[in-house]
């Protein structure tokens, strides 16, 4: 398949190359559903970067609460809270006009440099203490 460029709300999402189209369309499907859900409720007006950051922290706290009293947890509840965190993170990336995949891969590259396998493998030590 030929390559192309995919746009969402007049912003370039990412370049499309061959076999990646199927993955991109699947990502767009759930991202479109998240955006549609919020548009139907007119909630975008509340989704400033500041409010989305607060919501991410709040939902992350609710996820953490699932593990508050020990390692036993309700799998369904954890999945629901994790989905809430992920939804808000995706809304934040959309609001900021950044591609989630791109920034995740960029951060992984930074972390590869901070935590080289030969120094970090099997250790939980912070990068500046390796």
Secondary structure, 3 states (H helix, E strand, C coil): CCCEEEEECCEEEEEECCCHHHHHHHHHHHHHHHHHHHHHCCCHHHCCHHHHHHHHHHHHHHHHHCCCCCCCCCHHHHHHHHHHHHHHHHHHHHHHCCCHHHHHHHHHHHHHHHCCHHHHCCCCCCHHHC
